[in-house]
Amino acid sequence: MAALRGDLASRFTLDIAAGKARAVILSGVNSTEFRESRSDIRPDLNHLEGVLVMGGGLLIESGGSKIGAVGVSGAPGAELDAACAEAALDAVFERLEF
């Protein structure tokens, strides 16, 4: 597990990012997909301690298995958070497939 935060980022970005990653672990799909597919219970899910159903959380897979999640917070919008998460996973793709 690792967490990084820019010097000027709010300390809450770490909490938000972790909550997004936990939503991925809970659902088994990327947080944006989870948010869109479960609009019927999304408000209730956001009351689960430590879980935040917002875009910016991505599933980590290796060898066809789900092995974890990454959550990103701090960009201006969930779409950019998700793009940052995707770039991070792309950067370590070869290591994950090993």
N, C-alpha and C positions, 0 to 999 in steps of 0.2 A: 504494500500500500504506500502511496506517496501523495503528498499534497504540496502544491506550489501556489503562492500568492504574490502578486506584484506589490511593491512597496506602497503604492498609492491606492491600492484596492481596499475596499472595506473588508474588515475581518469577517463579515457575514457572507462574503462570497464563498468561503470555504464551507460553511454550513449549508448554503444553498446547493453548491456543487455536490456535496455528499448526499443531500436529500434527493437530488436528481438521479444519482447513481443507485441509491437504494430503491427508487421507483423502478429502475431497470431490473434490478435483482428480483423485486417483487413480481414483476410482470413477465420477465423473460424476453421483452422486446424493447426497442429504443423508446425513450420517454415521450418523444413527440407522437409516435404511433400509439402508445398507450393512452396518452391524453386524448387523442382524437377518437380512439375506439371505445373509450369508456366515459363519454361525457355524461352518461346517466348517473355515475357514482363518483365522478371526479371531485366534487366538493367534499364528499365524505372521505375519500382517500387522502386528501390534504390534511385531514385531522389525525392521521396516523403519525405518531411521534417519529421524527427523523425521515419521513418520506415526503417528497415534494414532486407532484406530478406536473412538471414543466418541461419544455423542450431543452435539450442540452445534455442529455444523458444517453450514452451509447453502450450497447452490448459489446463485450470483448469475447471473441470466439477464437478458438485454435483447434485445428484438426477436427472440425465439425462439432466441437463441444463448447458449450457456454462456460467460460471460466471467470467472468467478472464483469465489471462495468466501469465506465469513466463518466464523470460528471464535470461540466464546465459552467462557470458563472462569471459574470462581470462584463461581457460584451454587451453592446446596446441591442439586445433582443435575443430571443431563444434561437433563431435561425443562425445567428453568428456564433452563439455558444456551441451549437451542434457542429458547425463548420470547423471550429477550433478543436473540438473533440475528435472529429474525423481526421483532421490533419495530424493530431497526436498519434492516433492509431495507425495511420499510414506510415508515420515515421518509424514505428517499431514493428511493422508488419512482419518483416523477416524473422525477427526474434520470436514473435508470437507463434509463427508457423514451425519453428524449430522444436 
